[in-house]
Every structure is written in C-alpha cells, then in structure tokens.
Amino acid sequence: MTNMIQNAKDQAAALAMRAYQAAAADGTLPQAEVKTAPVEIPKDTANGDLTTTFALAASKQLRKSPRDIAQALLDHMDLEDTYFASAEIAGPGFLNFRFQDRWYRGVLEAVETEGDRYGTSGALKGQKIMVEFVSANPTGPMHMGNARGGVLGDTLAAVLAACGAEVSREFYVNDAGHQIDKFAHSIEARYLQLIRGEDAVPFPEDGYQGEDIRDLAKAYYAQNGDKLLSAPETERQETLARFGLSVNLPKMKSDLRRYKIEYDTWFLESTLHDSGAVAETVDRLTERGWTYEKDGALWLKTADILRENLRRAGKKEADIEKLDLKDDVLRRANGFYTYFAADIAYHRNKFETRGFDRVINIWGADHHGHVARLKGALDALGLNGSEKLDIVLMQLVKLLRDGELVKMSKRTGKAISLSDLLDEVPVDAARWFFNAKPDTQMDFDLGLAVREDSENPIYYVEYAHARICSLLRTLAEEGAAVPPQREVDMALLAGETERALMKQIAQFCEEIRLAARDYDPSHINRCLQELAGCFHRFYNACRIKGEEPKVQAARLKLADSARVVLKNGLRLIGVDAPEKM
C-alpha cells in the first residue's frame, strides 16, 4: 500500500545523495564516504514539510561548514518530476523541502485507490505473531486492568495485521494450580455453610471473599442440593471447581465479546499438565544442565542464566554482582509443578509446537520481575526468548468521577468490574480511552467518557466522521457527487487548512507503522484526534456547499478522503464510525 510520507522521505534522501555525488564529481565538494542522513518532519512545518541533516552529518568528513555543504547540494539538485516544489537552507545547515501539488495529488489518489485498505502495508508479511492478553484468573470478575489490557492487546493485534502479519489473539486460562485449588476450597466452604450454617464451617484464611463465590455456591446448591455433602473431599472440590469454571468462563467470554474482543484461541493451562508438556519441558531443562535439587524440590538455575545473558549484552561484571538474582522452583517437594514451570511449557508450546515467529504478551506492570526470568528460561531451552518474546507492561488505571477517585460501582456497591464499567460507559468510549500509551498510568474520567462535546476526544472524532457523512448526503440530494481524483484541480486545494488536512491524511499510514514498531496502538488515537481537528478547521475555513462547482468538487473530494481515513482508523481500534449523531 502507499505511504506518501515514507515515499517523500525516501525521495528527499535520494535527492540529497545525488546532489552530493554531482557536487563531488565536479569538485565543488570533496569525495568521501558519506552516509545517507535521515529525513524527518520538522517540529515547525513553517520551515518546510520535510528536513534533512545531511549537510550537518557530512560536515566533519568533508571538512566544510554545514551551510556551505547545503548550498552546494542546492546548486546541484534537480527537483523536476519530484514531490517537491522547492528546497531551502535553514539554521546551521538544515535542508528543508516543501511539497508540491504532485505529492498532495498522490495522497488523495492513494485513498481513492485503496479505500478501506488505506493505511495497511506488507511490512510484516510472512510473520506469524501471537498476541496474548487479558488472561485473567477465571476465579472472579474481570477488573480495570483487564479492561485496559483487553483493548491494548486487541488493537495491537489489529495494527500488526494491518502491517501484513498473520496474527492470532490468545487468552491463557489458568485452570490449574494454586489459584484453582484456592477457588475450589472457597466455593466448598460457602457450599457447606449453606447446608450446615456459617458458624459451623470455617472459611479458608486465604480464600476468595467475594460475593461471586457465594453466588456460585448458591447456584450449585440450587441445581444439585446437598448431594456433595457425603462425597470425598477431593471429589467435592474438583466438582465445585469445574462448576465454578463452567459459569465464570462463559461470563468472561460474553463480557469480552460485549467489549468487541474475540479470541482465536482460549488455551487451557490444564492441557499442558494433562499432556505431560510441563514435565517434558522441565526434563529438557534438566538434560541441558540448568536444574538442580535442593530440599526435595527441583530448581532452575535462573541466576546463572540471567548472568550469562547480561554478560552477552555487555553488562559489567561488577554491576551484575550487585543484582539480587535468584533461582526459581520448578517442581515442589510434594511433586507438584509451579506456575513458572507451566508458563515456560506454555511459551515453549507457542514457539516450538505452534511455530510463532514472535510472541507478544500484554502484562500488568506488577509482572516486571517475571520478564527476564521467563525470557531466560526460554533461552536455556534454545528457543531465543530474549529476541522472540516481547512483553508490553501496562501501568495502573485510576477511575475518576468529577475528579474524585472511584472504587465502587454505583449499581452493585462492589469493586468495579469490566461488566460494571460497560453498564456505565459506552463500549466505544471505553475502548478509546483504554487505548492509551501502555507505559503510563492513566486516569479514566467516567464523566468525560459520556460527554457529548469537543472535550470528549472520541465524540470529537466520531462527530467529524458523522459531519462529513451528513455533508455528502446533503450534496447528493442536490445532485453533487464526490468526483474521481483525476477530475480534481489540485490548485484549488492550496489553502493552509486544506494542505494541513492532506498531510494528516498521509500521516495515518506512518502512524500505523509506528504503532506496530513501538507496540503502542495509541498512535492511532492521536492521529485520529489530530485528523478530526484538521477536518473541523478546514470545514470552518473553506465553504463547500454553494461554492463554484470546481471548488465544491475539489473540497468535497478532500472531505470524503478524510472520511475514509477516519473510518479506517476507528475500525482499527474497534470503534464505530457513525454516519449520524
């Protein structure tokens, strides 16, 4: 697909290099091994549309002042049949370029030709990537961290797919181990309390105290009565845990579906134990010499693995010794494998069994200590976890209403769950606000999310799309249709707000590339917000309806191009593009 920003950057870099070669050939500049310098968009576009530091970067090698080099480049530069109307020197030796009509025409042609594919690319074609996100414990309702992780993972997956990757969305269900054991004991206690009375049955000190556990016990009792009362304890606990999961997992799926998230795979941790994959993975680590026994347990030499990785990365020995590196238990003295052992087996399954080229996990910031350990364990297995596993750590969410911290749901009086949030805030607003930069703590303002004015960014962006749709309907009723690009006179779109809007339309392709590169889908939000702003400013400055036919047609084409990009961007983050508001 067409990225006119990147095309122009490549052309500007090539022009600067060709101009240097021409200047060196006639002796104006000395011959030297000069590298192509990056071309960027200047902070102040009044100085130009693109700028290169070629002259500054080459100054030392050429032993000339940057401005003298820049002048020589200008004297030997031919802009005919390029995207640029002019080039000029600025500051200490920057070389700035200004777009001409040909480039702006290319932007609108790309939107017209590519339509709903505009912004996509083949940059990641051939890569098989898994994004694992949310993976909440199935022992209770999903919370705000899950709400944030859900939209970040889902949107990142969409961005990677837009760049050509084969993407799979996955939810890892922790249906084995200590948490499920605690879940079973908690439901069992509430079930027995229903039959014998609360005072007659102690509740586990570390049990789950939520009302949802009581509800599960009541639901099982309503269906089955006291038939588990005389059953062996192990059987009773297994039955109640299975029942709890049979209720909780469908609820999680329906809540996430309501949140517009559909997974390709729900992967059960229990399958790793049942298939022997955990035991086999631990045995392989042992065969490679990375385990030892102590106090009846089997340990992973995590500290040695991490030291070796740090040395390879060039870390100084004195700095490594200052780190508090510790080993990890893989199999407890009682013979049970730890969650860490299962996690290693799970990621081995991702790479070795299912063949993913890259795996991205969206985790809460409290998991930061687990990152290097897991990557190191995969390195010890020969799976190159340091390179192929990427972890996106997201910070906490604070819910606010009128500036006050909110912890409880108005409806239930309990801690706010994802379901409670979606009862109070439109799904599109939740998805927009949670698609924020993952490494920053975010404040989610419940009041702002439901406002219908320009202060609410999602309303502002959706309104821009609806406004264009309304314009198109009105003019269609008068017989005016959006013209094909070949009939548009670009000289009629030479105003400041028109050019700014076209540049922002072009920037959309670049922001998708950056979102995929940085694992930060909030690039799309910022781009759409700026695009909406550019459109509103254009619409207010440039009359469309009632203008002279050629002017009306050109401006209508520009407005419709903005509509296409707004719709594509909103779709990418899982948000509707309304045609009426």
C-alpha positions in Angstrom: 0.0 0.0 0.0 1.0 3.6 -0.4 2.8 5.6 2.4 3.2 9.0 0.8 5.2 10.3 3.9 7.7 7.5 3.6 7.8 7.8 -0.2 8.6 11.5 0.1 11.3 10.9 2.8 13.0 8.3 0.6 12.9 10.7 -2.4 14.3 13.6 -0.3 17.2 11.4 1.0 17.9 10.2 -2.6 17.9 13.8 -3.9 20.4 14.9 -1.3 22.7 12.0 -2.0 22.5 12.5 -5.8 23.2 16.2 -5.3 26.3 15.4 -3.2 27.6 12.9 -5.8 27.1 15.6 -8.5 28.9 18.2 -6.4 31.7 15.7 -5.7 32.0 14.8 -9.3 32.7 18.4 -10.4 34.9 19.2 -7.5 32.6 21.5 -5.6 32.7 19.1 -2.6 35.5 16.6 -1.8 35.0 12.9 -2.4 34.3 10.9 0.8 32.3 8.0 2.2 29.2 10.0 3.1 26.1 8.2 4.5 22.5 9.0 3.7 21.2 11.1 6.6 17.6 10.7 7.9 14.8 12.8 6.7 12.2 13.9 9.2 9.1 16.1 9.5 10.3 19.3 11.2 8.7 20.4 14.5 7.7 23.7 13.0 6.3 22.9 9.5 6.5 26.7 8.7 10.2 25.8 8.0 9.2 23.2 5.4 7.4 19.9 5.1 10.5 17.7 5.4 14.0 18.3 6.6 17.4 16.5 6.3 20.5 16.9 8.4 22.7 15.6 5.5 24.9 18.7 5.5 25.4 18.7 9.3 26.2 15.0 9.4 28.7 15.2 6.5 30.5 18.3 7.8 33.3 16.6 9.6 34.2 14.2 6.8 34.0 16.9 4.1 35.8 19.5 6.3 33.4 22.2 5.3 30.7 24.2 7.1 27.2 22.6 7.0 25.8 25.7 5.3 28.5 25.6 2.5 27.6 21.9 2.0 23.9 22.6 2.0 24.4 25.4 -0.6 26.4 23.0 -2.8 23.7 20.4 -2.6 21.1 23.0 -3.6 23.2 24.1 -6.5 23.3 20.6 -7.8 19.8 19.5 -7.0 17.1 18.9 -9.7 13.5 19.0 -8.3 11.9 18.4 -11.7 9.4 15.5 -11.6 9.7 15.2 -7.8 7.3 15.6 -5.0 8.9 18.9 -4.1 8.2 22.5 -5.2 11.3 23.9 -3.5 14.3 23.2 -1.2 16.0 25.8 1.0 18.7 26.1 3.7 17.7 26.9 7.3 19.5 27.4 10.6 23.0 25.9 10.8 22.6 23.8 7.7 19.3 22.0 7.6 18.0 21.4 4.1 14.2 21.8 4.0 11.8 20.6 1.3 8.3 21.8 0.5 5.7 19.6 -1.1 4.2 20.5 -4.5 0.7 19.5 -6.0 2.1 16.2 -7.3 2.6 14.9 -3.7 -0.8 16.1 -2.5 -2.5 14.5 -5.5 -0.7 11.3 -4.7 -2.2 11.3 -1.2 -5.8 11.6 -2.4 -5.1 9.1 -5.2 -3.9 6.6 -2.7 -7.1 7.0 -0.5 -9.3 6.7 -3.6 -7.5 3.6 -4.9 -7.0 1.7 -1.6 -10.3 2.7 0.1 -10.8 0.6 3.3 -7.3 -0.8 2.8 -5.7 2.6 3.0 -3.1 2.6 5.8 -2.3 -1.1 5.5 1.1 -2.4 4.3 3.1 -5.6 3.8 5.8 -4.6 6.2 5.3 -7.7 8.4 4.1 -10.1 5.7 5.3 -13.7 6.3 5.5 -13.2 10.1 3.3 -15.4 12.3 2.7 -13.4 15.6 0.7 -14.3 18.7 -0.7 -11.6 21.0 -1.7 -13.0 24.4 -3.7 -10.6 26.5 -6.0 -10.3 29.5 -5.5 -14.0 30.5 -7.3 -13.1 33.8 -7.8 -15.7 36.5 -11.1 -17.4 35.9 -11.8 -17.3 39.6 -13.6 -14.0 39.6 -14.9 -11.0 37.6 -12.5 -9.1 35.3 -11.3 -5.8 36.6 -10.0 -2.5 35.3 -6.5 -3.8 34.5 -8.2 -6.5 32.3 -10.2 -3.7 30.6 -7.1 -1.8 29.7 -5.1 -4.9 28.7 -8.1 -6.1 26.6 -8.2 -3.1 24.3 -4.4 -2.7 24.1 -4.0 -6.3 23.1 -6.9 -6.3 20.7 -5.9 -3.1 19.0 -2.2 -4.1 18.8 -3.2 -7.3 17.1 -5.3 -5.3 14.6 -2.3 -2.9 13.9 0.1 -5.8 13.3 -2.4 -7.5 11.0 -2.8 -4.1 9.1 1.0 -4.3 8.6 0.6 -7.7 6.9 1.4 -10.1 9.8 -0.6 -13.3 10.4 -1.9 -12.6 13.9 -3.5 -14.8 16.5 -5.3 -13.5 19.6 -5.0 -15.8 22.6 -6.4 -16.0 26.2 -4.4 -18.3 28.6 -6.8 -19.8 31.1 -5.2 -20.6 34.5 -7.4 -23.6 35.2 -4.8 -25.5 37.2 -2.5 -24.9 40.2 -2.8 -23.0 43.4 -5.4 -20.4 42.3 -7.8 -23.1 41.2 -7.1 -25.0 44.4 -8.0 -21.9 46.5 -11.0 -21.3 44.2 -12.3 -24.9 45.0 -11.7 -24.5 48.7 -13.6 -21.2 48.7 -16.7 -22.5 46.9 -16.6 -25.6 49.0 -16.7 -23.6 52.3 -19.6 -21.5 51.1 -21.4 -24.6 49.8 -21.0 -26.4 53.2 -22.0 -23.2 55.0 -25.3 -23.2 53.1 -26.0 -26.7 54.4 -24.6 -26.6 57.9 -24.6 -22.8 58.7 -21.8 -20.3 58.5 -20.7 -20.7 62.1 -20.3 -24.5 61.6 -17.9 -24.3 58.7 -14.7 -22.1 58.9 -13.8 -20.2 55.7 -10.1 -20.5 54.5 -8.0 -17.6 55.7 -6.6 -17.1 52.2 -9.9 -17.9 50.4 -11.7 -15.6 47.9 -14.1 -13.5 49.9 -16.2 -12.0 47.0 -19.9 -12.3 46.7 -19.3 -14.1 43.4 -18.1 -17.1 45.3 -21.3 -17.2 47.4 -23.3 -16.9 44.2 -21.5 -19.9 42.7 -22.1 -22.0 45.8 -25.8 -21.0 45.8 -26.2 -21.8 42.1 -24.7 -25.2 42.5 -26.8 -25.9 45.6 -30.0 -24.8 43.8 -29.3 -27.2 41.0 -27.9 -30.2 43.0 -28.9 -29.8 46.6 -26.6 -31.4 49.2 -25.5 -34.4 47.1 -21.8 -33.5 47.6 -22.1 -33.4 51.3 -21.1 -37.0 51.8 -18.7 -37.1 48.8 -15.0 -37.4 49.3 -13.3 -34.0 49.9 -11.2 -34.2 46.7 -14.2 -35.2 44.6 -16.3 -32.4 46.1 -13.6 -29.8 45.5 -13.0 -30.9 41.9 -16.7 -30.9 41.1 -17.2 -27.4 42.6 -14.2 -26.0 40.8 -15.4 -27.4 37.5 -18.8 -25.9 38.1 -17.3 -22.5 39.0 -15.3 -22.5 35.8 -18.3 -23.6 33.8 -20.0 -20.4 35.0 -17.1 -18.0 35.0 -15.5 -18.8 31.6 -18.7 -18.2 29.6 -19.3 -15.0 31.5 -15.7 -13.8 30.7 -16.3 -14.6 27.0 -19.6 -12.8 26.9 -18.1 -9.7 28.7 -15.2 -9.6 26.3 -17.5 -10.1 23.3 -19.5 -7.2 24.6 -16.2 -5.3 24.6 -15.8 -6.3 20.9 -13.0 -8.7 21.6 -13.0 -12.1 20.0 -10.1 -14.6 20.6 -8.8 -17.1 18.1 -7.7 -19.4 21.0 -8.7 -20.0 24.6 -5.7 -22.1 25.8 -6.2 -24.1 29.0 -3.2 -24.4 31.4 -4.6 -27.9 32.4 -3.8 -29.2 28.9 -0.1 -28.7 29.5 -0.2 -30.8 32.6 -2.5 -33.5 31.2 -0.4 -33.9 28.0 2.9 -34.1 30.0 4.2 -31.0 28.4 5.2 -29.4 31.7 7.1 -32.5 32.9 8.7 -32.8 29.5 9.8 -29.2 29.5 11.3 -29.4 33.0 13.1 -32.7 31.9 14.6 -30.9 28.9 15.9 -28.1 31.1 17.5 -30.8 33.3 19.1 -32.5 30.3 20.6 -29.2 29.4 22.2 -28.8 32.8 20.0 -25.9 34.0 18.4 -27.5 37.1 19.4 -28.9 40.5 17.7 -30.5 43.5 17.6 -28.8 46.9 15.4 -29.6 49.9 13.4 -32.1 47.8 12.5 -29.5 45.2 13.8 -29.1 41.7 15.2 -25.6 41.0 16.0 -23.7 37.8 19.4 -22.0 37.7 17.8 -18.7 36.9 20.6 -16.6 38.3 23.2 -18.3 36.2 21.0 -18.0 33.0 20.5 -14.2 33.7 24.2 -13.6 34.4 25.1 -15.3 31.1 22.6 -13.2 29.2 23.8 -10.0 30.9 27.4 -10.8 30.1 26.4 -11.3 26.4 24.6 -8.0 26.5 27.9 -6.3 27.6 27.0 -5.7 31.2 30.0 -5.2 33.5 30.7 -8.0 36.0 30.7 -5.6 38.9 27.2 -4.4 38.0 25.9 -7.9 37.6 27.1 -8.9 41.0 25.1 -6.1 42.6 21.9 -7.5 41.2 19.8 -9.7 43.5 19.5 -12.7 41.1 17.7 -15.7 42.5 16.8 -19.2 41.3 13.3 -20.5 40.8 11.5 -23.6 41.9 10.1 -25.7 39.0 8.8 -28.7 41.0 8.0 -28.5 44.7 9.0 -31.2 47.2 5.4 -32.5 47.1 5.8 -33.3 43.4 3.6 -30.5 42.0 4.9 -28.2 39.3 5.0 -24.5 39.9 3.1 -21.9 37.9 6.5 -20.8 36.5 7.2 -24.3 35.2 3.8 -24.3 33.4 4.5 -20.8 32.0 7.8 -22.0 30.5 6.0 -25.0 29.0 3.2 -22.8 27.6 5.7 -20.5 25.9 7.6 -23.5 24.5 4.3 -24.6 23.1 3.9 -21.2 21.4 7.3 -21.3 19.7 8.2 -24.9 19.2 4.8 -26.6 18.8 2.8 -23.9 17.1 5.6 -22.2 15.3 5.0 -18.5 16.1 7.8 -16.2 14.9 7.1 -13.7 17.6 5.0 -13.7 20.7 3.8 -10.5 22.5 2.3 -10.7 26.0 0.4 -7.8 27.5 1.1 -7.9 31.2 0.4 -5.6 34.2 3.4 -3.6 35.5 3.5 -5.8 38.6 4.8 -8.6 36.5 8.0 -6.8 35.5 10.2 -9.1 37.6 8.9 -12.1 35.7 10.0 -10.8 32.2 13.8 -11.5 32.3 13.2 -14.9 34.1 10.8 -16.2 31.5 12.9 -15.0 28.6 16.0 -16.6 30.2 14.2 -19.9 30.7 13.3 -19.9 27.0 16.9 -19.1 26.1 18.0 -22.0 28.3 15.7 -24.2 26.1 17.3 -22.9 23.0 14.2 -21.0 21.9 15.7 -17.5 21.8 13.2 -15.9 24.2 15.3 -12.8 24.5 14.7 -12.0 20.9 11.4 -13.6 20.0 9.3 -12.9 23.2 8.2 -9.3 23.8 6.4 -8.2 26.9 4.3 -5.0 26.9 4.0 -3.8 30.5 0.9 -1.6 31.2 0.6 0.7 34.1 -2.4 1.0 36.5 -5.7 2.6 35.8 -7.4 5.1 38.2 -11.1 5.6 37.7 -12.3 9.2 38.4 -15.7 10.9 38.5 -15.7 14.7 38.8 -12.1 14.5 39.9 -12.8 12.0 42.7 -11.3 8.5 42.8 -14.0 5.8 42.2 -13.6 2.3 43.6 -17.1 1.1 43.9 -19.9 0.5 41.3 -23.0 2.7 41.8 -25.1 -0.2 40.7 -23.6 -3.0 42.8 -21.8 -1.3 45.6 -18.8 -3.6 44.8 -15.4 -3.0 43.2 -16.0 -2.0 39.6 -15.6 -4.9 37.2 -15.4 -4.7 33.4 -19.1 -5.5 33.2 -20.0 -2.7 35.6 -17.9 -0.3 33.6 -19.7 -1.2 30.4 -23.0 -0.6 32.1 -22.0 3.0 32.8 -19.8 4.0 29.8 -20.4 3.2 26.1 -18.2 0.5 24.8 -16.6 2.7 22.1 -15.7 5.3 24.8 -14.1 2.6 26.9 -12.1 1.2 24.0 -10.9 4.7 23.0 -9.8 5.8 26.5 -8.2 2.5 27.4 -6.2 2.5 24.2 -3.7 4.9 25.8 0.1 4.7 25.9 0.7 1.5 27.9 3.7 2.5 29.9 2.0 5.5 31.5 -0.5 5.4 34.4 -3.9 6.5 33.1 -6.8 8.4 34.7 -10.1 7.2 33.3 -12.7 10.0 33.7 -16.1 8.5 33.8 -17.8 11.9 33.4 -15.6 12.8 30.4 -16.3 9.5 28.6 -20.0 10.2 28.4 -19.9 13.9 27.4 -21.2 14.9 24.0 -18.9 17.8 23.2 -15.4 18.5 21.8 -13.8 17.9 25.2 -14.5 14.2 24.8 -12.0 13.0 22.2 -14.0 10.0 21.0 -17.1 12.2 20.5 -14.9 14.8 18.7 -13.5 12.2 16.2 -16.9 10.4 15.7 -18.6 13.7 15.1 -16.1 14.6 12.4 -17.0 11.4 10.5 -20.7 12.0 11.0 -20.4 15.6 9.9 -18.8 14.5 6.6 -21.4 11.9 6.0 -24.1 14.5 6.6 -22.4 16.8 4.1 -22.2 14.0 1.5 -25.9 13.2 1.9 -27.0 16.8 1.6 -25.0 17.4 -1.6 -26.1 14.1 -3.1 -29.7 15.3 -2.7 -28.7 18.3 -4.8 -27.0 16.1 -7.4 -23.4 16.7 -6.4 -21.3 13.5 -6.2 -17.7 13.0 -5.0 -15.6 13.4 -8.2 -12.8 10.9 -9.2 -9.4 12.3 -8.3 -8.4 12.7 -12.0 -11.0 15.4 -12.3 -9.8 17.4 -9.2 -7.8 20.6 -9.8 -5.2 20.4 -7.0 -4.5 24.2 -7.4 -7.9 24.7 -5.8 -6.7 22.9 -2.7 -3.8 25.2 -2.0 -5.0 26.8 1.2 -3.3 26.3 4.6 -6.1 24.2 6.2 -6.5 22.1 3.0 -2.8 21.3 2.8 -2.7 20.5 6.6 -5.6 18.1 6.2 -4.0 16.3 3.3 -0.7 16.0 5.3 -2.6 14.5 8.2 -4.4 12.0 5.9 -0.9 10.9 4.7 0.4 10.7 8.3 -2.2 8.0 9.0 -0.1 5.4 7.1 3.0 6.4 9.1 1.3 6.2 12.4 0.2 2.6 11.8 3.8 1.7 11.0 4.9 3.4 14.2 2.2 1.8 16.3 3.4 -1.6 15.1 7.0 -0.8 15.7 6.5 0.6 19.2 3.8 -1.8 20.3 1.8 1.3 21.1 -1.6 1.4 19.4 -2.3 4.8 21.0 -0.5 6.3 17.9 -3.8 5.7 16.1 -5.9 7.7 18.7 -3.5 10.7 18.5 -3.5 10.6 14.7 -7.4 10.4 14.5 -7.8 13.2 17.0 -5.4 15.4 15.0 -7.1 14.4 11.8 -10.5 15.4 13.2 -9.1 18.7 14.3 -7.7 19.3 10.8 -11.0 18.5 9.2 -13.0 20.8 11.5 -10.6 23.6 10.9 -10.8 23.0 7.1 -14.6 22.8 7.2 -14.9 26.1 9.1 -12.4 27.9 6.9 -13.4 26.6 3.5 -17.0 26.7 2.4 -18.1 23.6 0.4 -21.9 23.7 -0.3 -22.8 26.6 -2.6 -19.2 27.2 -3.9 -18.4 27.4 -7.6 -18.7 23.8 -9.0 -15.0 23.0 -9.4 -14.1 24.4 -6.0 -17.0 22.5 -4.4 -15.9 19.3 -6.1 -12.3 19.6 -5.0 -13.2 20.3 -1.4 -15.8 17.5 -1.4 -13.2 15.1 -2.6 -10.9 16.2 0.2 -13.7 15.9 2.8 -14.6 12.4 1.6 -10.9 11.3 1.7 -10.8 12.4 5.4 -14.0 10.4 6.0 -12.4 7.2 4.6 -9.3 7.6 6.8 -11.4 8.4 9.9 -13.5 5.3 9.3 -10.4 3.1 8.7 -8.7 4.4 11.9 -11.8 3.9 14.1 -12.3 0.4 12.7 -8.7 -0.4 13.6 -9.3 0.5 17.3 -12.6 -1.3 17.3 -14.8 1.8 17.4 -17.9 2.5 15.3 -17.8 5.3 12.7 -21.4 6.7 13.0 -23.0 8.4 10.0 -25.4 10.4 12.1 -25.0 11.9 15.6 
